[in-house]
Amino acid sequence: MKNLIRLLCLGSVIALVSCSWVKLTAEGENVAILTSAEVANCTRTGTTTVEVLDRALLERNDEKVARELRILARNRAADRGDAIVPSTPVVDGEQTFIIYRCRD
């Protein structure tokens, strides 16, 4: 019985770690992720630094962490611009993006 409880607890933790809790908002859908070259004719409007948990008992998948950071950055940038460019790499679940306004 104890082994069954342990197995269920471990399974629950693994399921939680693999879930994505970050959802793209309707406003965030209007924000593109571009490269520096693609924003050459855009106006820089600021920066945003976003972070997610990069480990919860177990190390989280790097791509999943990066995907969640991009979603958070798009959501946060929506009121200040319509494009973001990553300006730092992902470090310990944190990344900074530059926000641009490209459309009038």
PyMOL commands that set and color helices and strands:
alter all, ss='L'
color gray80, all
select helices_A, chain A and resi 2-18+28-30+37-39+62-77
alter helices_A, ss='H'
color red, helices_A
select strands_A, chain A and resi 32-33+43-51+83-86+94-101
alter strands_A, ss='S'
color yellow, strands_A
deselect
rebuild
show_as cartoon
